[in-house]
Structure formats: C-alpha cells, structure tokens
Amino acid sequence: MKLSAIHLYEYNEPFQSPIITPKVCMESRKSLFVEVITDEALHYFGECNAFETNWYAEETITDVQQQTIKWFQQYKGVTFESFTEAQHSLNQLNDYPATRSMIMMAVYQAFHKLTTFNVDYGATISGLSEYNLTQLINTRPQRVKLKWTSDILKHIEIIKHLPFEVDLVVDANESIDEKGINQFKALVQYDILYIEEPFKHLEQLQRFQPTVLPPVAIDEKAVTQSAIIDAISKYKIDVVILKSFRVGGIDKVFEMINILKNYKVKVVIGGMYEYGLSRYFTAMLAQYADYPSDITPEGFYFKRDIVENAGILKGGSIYFEPPTVNTVRMERIY
C-alpha cells in the first residue's frame, strides 16, 4: 500500500431522540471521516469517534483533524509493505488515540478482507422516553444499558417489566455521589450484568464489602494497557469496556482482549454514538466479547447515515456486511 492522498470529511446528523447522560445532552452527532487513497486508486475510509468538545475525552475533532494532516504529510508517498509497517507509522500517534483509531480503521482495510457476520444487539438508553420504550419493544435487544439518573431504580423496574427478557447494564459515567450511594448498593438485588464507572475514583470501591457491590466495569478509565492492568490488579473489577477510539485502534483492542482473557476479566466492546462505518468495526470486535456490546441496528440513533444497510436487525441479532461510504452526503474539508 503506497499512500498517495487523503481527504477529510465532516458529517452532522440529528439524533432520533436527544442523548442525555450525566455529563452532556446532545441533539446531533458531528463526526470526522478520513479517506485514504493509494497509488492504485484504492479508497479506504475511517471514522472519528471524538467529539467537538472535550466533555468525554481531551482529544477533540479539531485535534484529530490536525494530527491526521501531520501524519499524512510525513508519510505521503511511503509504501507500507505489511500491516506491521503501517502500525509502526501510527505508533507516533499513541498520545492521540482517537486519531490513531480513525486512521487505523482505514489502514486495516488495506490489509484485511472484511466479511459479513451477526452479533448480539445491545441497546443504550439515554433518558427513558416513550419513544425509547417503544423502540425497545419493537426491536427487543438482548441487553439494555441505562444511563444513571436519580430515578435509576424506577427505570430498572420499568425495563424489568418489558414484555421480553433482557440483560441489564447501568452506566454511571463516574457520577455517583453521596446522595446516590443507597441506590448504588440497591443494584445488587436487581441482578444486573454490571455497572459502568460508578465513581470518579476507583478507591471509592474500597468503602464497600464485596457482598454489597454489583459487578463493576471500567470504561472511561480503560485508556491504556498499563492503566487497565493496574485497575484490575488493585480493585474488584469484573468487566472492562474497550473502545477502539480510546485505546488507539482496532489492533490495540485485539491485543487487550487477549490480555484480559488471561486475567479472567470479562470484555465488552463499547461504541460512541457511531455512524455505520465505525459501527461495523465495533460490531466486528464485539464478536470476541463476553457480553452483548454497544451494537445497535441501522436507524436506532439516526434517520440517515453515510453507510446503507449498516446493521440490519434479523431475528434478535444484527447482521453486518462490509460498509460502503457515501461521500455525497458529507462535506469535504480537506
């Protein structure tokens, strides 16, 4: 693969229903895309999962755009004879994991054949609206993730009484304070799969006896291999949520999956309100997860997408085929 050119695009689509979390409320999703072009006129696309601001992670879309251009200027005209060589070129972006992840998504396709597959459907609900409940009843996911609110126990009861069985996950986004401690301890009685990031600091877990702790997952804190191993070695961590854009790319996720198997820790693949391109690769990685991951069918978040047939709900699982990106819908910015 000889790197000939790149193009950068932006795409912004409103959500079907606003995304409400303890940290942010979003009406739409702005994303950045890279198109990597080879000397043989082959085109490979990558999607950026960072946000416009640093509400979730320090690296923003602007950072990704700037770092991608720098990387291209350094490697324009360079031939990568193997996937390993391409990986080495991206290791200079280890401090910019969202950038590395976006470019890796494109580069990965140059050296690996994409396939069709099916994965479990794991819905995330941000705000328990009538629209969301109707959506759940119509699509029947294997797992539902609820965002933490002061009404979390009430919301759990509602989900538990849906007309189908579902695994339940709670995502606190590090937001539980003293007012929420009793609700946190009450989660044990609901037999949830796990709670993601209950506290800002993992040391707070040491306040509780193991018998009153629901299974705990790290998400925001799962940023590097060393950070993950340190956390699972010191604290009672049952699950690790691996997000490609946070750890630095598809290849690094595969590496962490193998490491965590040796530690007997469960793995879930996390998504980030993605469009169809990124959702394909999140689903591809989710084939190797222990629990249903953050995989939603086409149309769950957005009416329109830049990829058609990006996850078709079939008989309780989601079918994916290699994505084809429609650049006509996007705005080219480089």
Backbone torsions as a table, in degrees:
resi	resn	phi	psi	omega
1	MET	NA	116.9	176.6
2	LYS	-105.0	122.5	-175.9
3	LEU	-76.2	115.5	-176.0
4	SER	-103.3	-44.1	-176.7
5	ALA	-160.1	163.1	169.4
6	ILE	-135.1	152.1	169.7
7	HIS	-123.7	148.4	175.2
8	LEU	-119.1	139.6	-178.3
9	TYR	-131.7	155.4	170.9
10	GLU	-118.4	149.0	175.2
11	TYR	-144.2	137.3	-176.9
12	ASN	-139.4	116.5	-176.9
13	GLU	-128.6	136.3	177.0
14	PRO	-68.6	147.6	174.1
15	PHE	-73.1	151.1	174.1
16	GLN	-60.9	-37.4	177.1
17	SER	-140.7	137.5	-176.2
18	PRO	-54.3	144.0	176.8
19	ILE	-89.7	119.0	-177.6
20	ILE	-121.1	117.1	177.7
21	THR	-126.9	170.8	175.9
22	PRO	-60.4	-16.3	-175.6
23	LYS	-107.6	-23.6	-171.5
24	VAL	-159.1	157.6	169.1
25	CYS	-124.7	123.5	-176.2
26	MET	-121.7	132.3	176.7
27	GLU	-93.5	-25.5	-178.2
28	SER	-146.6	170.1	-179.0
29	ARG	-124.7	108.3	174.0
30	LYS	-91.3	130.4	-179.4
31	SER	-134.2	156.7	177.4
32	LEU	-110.4	142.5	179.3
33	PHE	-129.9	144.5	174.5
34	VAL	-114.1	141.4	172.4
35	GLU	-116.3	115.2	179.3
36	VAL	-97.1	126.4	-175.8
37	ILE	-118.1	131.6	-179.1
38	THR	-97.9	171.9	178.9
39	ASP	-67.9	-14.9	176.9
40	GLU	-95.7	14.9	178.2
41	ALA	61.7	33.7	172.6
42	LEU	-93.5	140.4	-173.9
43	HIS	-120.1	128.1	178.9
44	TYR	-129.6	136.4	-173.6
45	PHE	-113.8	148.0	173.5
46	GLY	-133.4	148.7	-178.6
47	GLU	-114.7	136.8	178.5
48	CYS	-91.5	130.6	179.4
49	ASN	-101.9	7.9	174.5
50	ALA	-73.2	171.9	-179.3
51	PHE	-115.6	172.2	-179.2
52	GLU	-66.6	-33.6	178.7
53	THR	-117.9	173.6	-176.8
54	ASN	-94.9	35.0	-179.5
55	TRP	-65.0	-29.3	-177.8
56	TYR	-106.1	-44.2	178.7
57	ALA	-143.7	158.5	-175.8
58	GLU	-64.7	-35.6	-177.1
59	GLU	-74.9	123.1	-178.6
60	THR	-107.0	173.4	177.5
61	ILE	-57.3	-40.4	178.5
62	THR	-61.2	-42.2	177.4
63	ASP	-60.7	-44.9	-178.6
64	VAL	-62.0	-43.8	179.2
65	GLN	-59.6	-47.1	-178.5
66	GLN	-64.3	-44.4	-178.0
67	GLN	-70.2	-32.7	177.3
68	THR	-65.2	-42.9	179.1
69	ILE	-63.8	-42.1	177.8
70	LYS	-60.7	-44.7	179.6
71	TRP	-61.5	-45.0	-179.0
72	PHE	-63.7	-43.3	-179.9
73	GLN	-60.8	-31.8	178.9
74	GLN	-75.4	-34.2	-171.5
75	TYR	-111.3	6.7	176.7
76	LYS	-58.2	130.2	-180.0
77	GLY	85.4	-5.4	-180.0
78	VAL	-82.3	140.3	176.2
79	THR	-100.7	125.8	173.8
80	PHE	-97.7	111.8	-176.7
81	GLU	-77.7	-18.7	-177.3
82	SER	-149.2	165.9	176.3
83	PHE	-62.6	-36.3	179.0
84	THR	-61.1	-40.9	177.8
85	GLU	-63.5	-40.7	178.2
86	ALA	-64.3	-40.6	176.9
87	GLN	-58.5	-44.6	-179.1
88	HIS	-60.1	-37.8	-179.7
89	SER	-65.9	-26.9	-177.3
90	LEU	-90.4	-11.6	-177.3
91	ASN	-67.1	-18.9	175.5
92	GLN	-69.8	-10.6	179.2
93	LEU	-100.0	17.7	-178.2
94	ASN	-60.0	-26.8	177.3
95	ASP	-82.1	-3.7	177.8
96	TYR	-128.6	71.7	-172.6
97	PRO	-61.5	-33.5	178.8
98	ALA	-68.4	-35.6	176.6
99	THR	-66.8	-49.2	-179.8
100	ARG	-59.2	-40.9	-178.6
101	SER	-64.1	-42.9	-179.8
102	MET	-63.3	-47.3	-179.2
103	ILE	-68.0	-39.4	177.9
104	MET	-59.4	-37.6	178.8
105	MET	-57.8	-40.2	178.7
106	ALA	-73.9	-47.1	-177.1
107	VAL	-63.9	-37.9	-179.8
108	TYR	-53.0	-39.6	-177.0
109	GLN	-68.0	-23.2	179.6
110	ALA	-72.6	-19.1	-174.9
111	PHE	-122.5	-1.4	-178.8
112	HIS	-135.1	139.6	177.5
113	LYS	-83.2	125.4	178.5
114	LEU	-81.2	145.6	-174.9
115	THR	-125.3	173.8	170.0
116	THR	-93.5	153.3	-179.6
117	PHE	-166.9	169.6	174.8
118	ASN	-122.6	142.8	175.7
119	VAL	-135.8	162.2	175.8
120	ASP	-66.2	154.1	-177.8
121	TYR	-98.8	118.1	179.0
122	GLY	-120.8	102.9	-176.0
123	ALA	-84.9	146.9	173.5
124	THR	-116.7	127.8	-177.3
125	ILE	-112.6	118.6	178.6
126	SER	-110.3	90.3	-174.0
127	GLY	94.9	119.8	-173.2
128	LEU	-90.6	75.9	-179.8
129	SER	-87.9	167.4	175.8
130	GLU	-61.3	-36.9	177.9
131	TYR	-60.2	-46.3	-178.6
132	ASN	-64.2	-41.8	179.8
133	LEU	-64.0	-43.2	177.5
134	THR	-61.5	-40.4	178.9
135	GLN	-62.0	-43.0	178.7
136	LEU	-63.4	-45.6	-179.0
137	ILE	-62.7	-38.1	-178.1
138	ASN	-74.1	-30.9	-173.6
139	THR	-106.5	-22.2	173.3
140	ARG	52.2	69.8	178.0
141	PRO	-70.2	158.0	174.6
142	GLN	-74.1	-28.0	-178.4
143	ARG	-138.1	141.5	173.7
144	VAL	-121.7	130.3	174.6
145	LYS	-106.0	124.9	177.7
146	LEU	-104.1	134.0	173.3
147	LYS	-76.5	140.7	-177.5
148	TRP	-65.2	133.7	169.9
149	THR	-142.3	174.4	176.1
150	SER	-65.4	-16.6	178.9
151	ASP	-103.2	24.8	-171.9
152	ILE	-59.7	-39.8	-178.7
153	LEU	-66.5	-37.6	176.2
154	LYS	-64.2	-42.4	179.6
155	HIS	-65.0	-38.0	177.8
156	ILE	-62.1	-43.5	178.8
157	GLU	-59.6	-40.0	179.3
158	ILE	-63.3	-45.7	-179.9
159	ILE	-65.1	-39.5	-179.9
160	LYS	-62.5	-23.0	-178.3
161	HIS	-100.8	13.2	172.3
162	LEU	-65.1	155.8	-175.1
163	PRO	-78.5	33.0	174.2
164	PHE	-161.0	156.5	-179.6
165	GLU	-80.2	141.1	-177.1
166	VAL	-149.4	141.1	170.7
167	ASP	-75.9	144.4	-173.7
168	LEU	-121.4	136.4	177.7
169	VAL	-130.1	144.9	175.6
170	VAL	-117.3	137.0	178.6
171	ASP	-119.2	113.3	-176.6
172	ALA	-94.7	-13.9	179.8
173	ASN	51.4	40.2	175.9
174	GLU	64.5	25.4	-167.8
175	SER	-105.5	-2.5	-176.0
176	ILE	-74.3	125.7	177.5
177	ASP	-114.1	-169.0	-176.8
178	GLU	-59.0	-33.4	-179.4
179	LYS	-66.5	-23.4	-176.4
180	GLY	-101.0	3.2	-175.2
181	ILE	-61.0	-44.3	-178.9
182	ASN	-64.0	-38.1	176.2
183	GLN	-66.2	-39.6	178.3
184	PHE	-59.1	-47.0	-179.3
185	LYS	-67.6	-30.2	-179.6
186	ALA	-69.8	-16.0	-179.2
187	LEU	-61.8	-24.6	-178.5
188	VAL	-57.3	-36.4	-175.7
189	GLN	-73.2	-12.1	-176.2
190	TYR	-97.1	-1.2	175.6
191	ASP	54.6	48.1	176.7
192	ILE	-76.5	156.2	177.5
193	LEU	-63.6	-44.7	179.4
194	TYR	-174.6	165.1	170.6
195	ILE	-116.3	130.1	179.2
196	GLU	-86.1	131.5	169.6
197	GLU	42.4	66.1	179.6
198	PRO	-65.2	-34.9	-172.9
199	PHE	-127.5	157.3	177.1
200	LYS	-63.0	-37.2	-177.6
201	HIS	-122.7	130.9	-177.9
202	LEU	-62.7	-25.1	179.5
203	GLU	-56.2	-25.7	-178.7
204	GLN	-65.7	-20.4	177.5
205	LEU	-65.7	-24.8	-177.3
206	GLN	-70.5	-9.8	178.3
207	ARG	-73.5	-16.8	-169.6
208	PHE	-113.5	144.7	171.2
209	GLN	-71.5	145.5	-179.2
210	PRO	-53.7	-30.1	-177.1
211	THR	-69.6	-19.5	179.7
212	VAL	-105.4	6.0	179.5
213	LEU	-96.4	124.8	167.0
214	PRO	-69.6	162.0	174.9
215	PRO	-55.8	134.5	-174.5
216	VAL	-112.2	137.5	177.1
217	ALA	-118.7	145.2	169.2
218	ILE	-100.8	144.4	-178.2
219	ASP	-134.0	-74.7	178.9
220	GLU	-57.9	-28.2	-177.6
221	LYS	-86.3	-6.0	-179.9
222	ALA	-88.5	70.2	-171.7
223	VAL	-101.9	-32.1	179.6
224	THR	-141.1	164.1	178.2
225	GLN	-58.4	-44.5	-177.9
226	SER	-66.9	-39.7	179.3
227	ALA	-65.4	-39.6	-179.7
228	ILE	-66.5	-47.7	-179.3
229	ILE	-64.1	-38.3	177.7
230	ASP	-61.9	-43.2	-178.1
231	ALA	-66.2	-45.7	-177.2
232	ILE	-74.6	-18.7	177.2
233	SER	-80.1	-32.1	-174.3
234	LYS	-95.0	-28.4	-170.8
235	TYR	-129.0	164.8	179.5
236	LYS	-80.4	83.6	179.0
237	ILE	-106.0	122.1	-176.0
238	ASP	-96.3	-27.8	-172.8
239	VAL	-139.6	143.6	172.7
240	VAL	-120.2	127.0	175.9
241	ILE	-91.3	115.9	-179.3
242	LEU	-101.8	121.1	177.0
243	LYS	-115.9	124.7	-174.3
244	SER	-56.3	-43.7	-174.8
245	PHE	-71.2	-16.3	-179.4
246	ARG	-93.7	-33.2	179.9
247	VAL	-91.8	-10.3	173.0
248	GLY	113.1	7.6	173.5
249	GLY	135.6	169.8	-178.4
250	ILE	-55.4	-46.2	-176.5
251	ASP	-62.6	-38.4	-179.8
252	LYS	-71.4	-31.2	175.4
253	VAL	-65.6	-47.2	177.7
254	PHE	-56.4	-41.3	179.5
255	GLU	-62.8	-44.0	-178.6
256	MET	-69.0	-34.2	177.5
257	ILE	-58.1	-46.3	-179.6
258	ASN	-65.3	-39.2	179.2
259	ILE	-65.3	-44.6	-176.0
260	LEU	-69.5	-27.2	174.6
261	LYS	-60.4	-37.8	179.8
262	ASN	-68.2	-26.1	179.0
263	TYR	-90.7	1.0	-179.7
264	LYS	60.0	34.0	177.9
265	VAL	-105.8	136.6	-179.3
266	LYS	-73.1	150.9	-178.7
267	VAL	-120.4	137.7	171.1
268	VAL	-129.9	140.9	177.5
269	ILE	-96.1	125.5	-176.8
270	GLY	-97.7	144.2	173.1
271	GLY	-110.4	175.7	-176.0
272	MET	-143.7	61.6	179.4
273	TYR	50.6	60.3	-170.0
274	GLU	-92.7	158.0	167.0
275	TYR	-85.5	177.9	-168.9
276	GLY	-61.2	-31.1	-179.4
277	LEU	-65.5	-55.9	-179.5
278	SER	-64.9	-35.1	-179.0
279	ARG	-63.1	-32.7	176.3
280	TYR	-60.2	-45.5	-176.4
281	PHE	-74.9	-31.9	172.2
282	THR	-62.3	-42.9	178.0
283	ALA	-66.4	-38.7	177.6
284	MET	-57.9	-44.6	178.9
285	LEU	-69.4	-32.7	-177.3
286	ALA	-65.3	-16.6	175.4
287	GLN	-60.8	-20.5	-176.0
288	TYR	-107.0	9.1	-179.2
289	ALA	-85.4	163.3	-179.4
290	ASP	-90.1	-27.6	179.1
291	TYR	-125.2	160.7	173.1
292	PRO	-53.2	136.2	-173.9
293	SER	-104.0	-172.8	-175.2
294	ASP	-81.1	68.8	-176.6
295	ILE	-118.9	119.3	-179.6
296	THR	-118.0	154.2	179.8
297	PRO	-77.8	165.5	176.9
298	GLU	-55.1	135.6	177.9
299	GLY	89.0	-4.4	-177.9
300	PHE	-67.4	-44.8	-179.6
301	TYR	-99.2	-36.1	-171.1
302	PHE	-130.1	146.4	174.4
303	LYS	-73.5	-36.2	-179.6
304	ARG	-120.1	156.3	-179.8
305	ASP	-144.5	170.2	176.5
306	ILE	-94.9	0.7	175.5
307	VAL	-130.8	130.1	176.1
308	GLU	-85.2	152.6	179.1
309	ASN	53.0	45.3	-176.2
310	ALA	-91.7	66.8	179.7
311	GLY	103.1	90.7	-176.3
312	ILE	-100.2	124.5	179.9
313	LEU	-72.8	120.5	-178.1
314	LYS	-138.1	110.1	173.6
315	GLY	57.8	36.8	176.2
316	GLY	92.8	-8.9	174.1
317	SER	-123.0	170.4	-176.9
318	ILE	-113.6	127.5	-178.1
319	TYR	-95.7	130.1	178.2
320	PHE	-121.2	142.9	172.4
321	GLU	-127.3	158.4	-178.1
322	PRO	-51.2	130.7	-172.6
323	PRO	-77.3	144.5	170.9
324	THR	-118.5	120.6	-173.2
325	VAL	-88.3	133.0	177.8
326	ASN	-97.9	96.9	-177.1
327	THR	-72.2	-16.2	-179.3
328	VAL	-60.9	-32.2	-177.7
329	ARG	-78.7	-11.2	-174.5
330	MET	-104.4	161.4	177.3
331	GLU	-101.9	120.0	178.4
332	ARG	-77.9	130.9	-178.1
333	ILE	-119.2	-4.1	178.4
334	TYR	-154.5	NA	NA
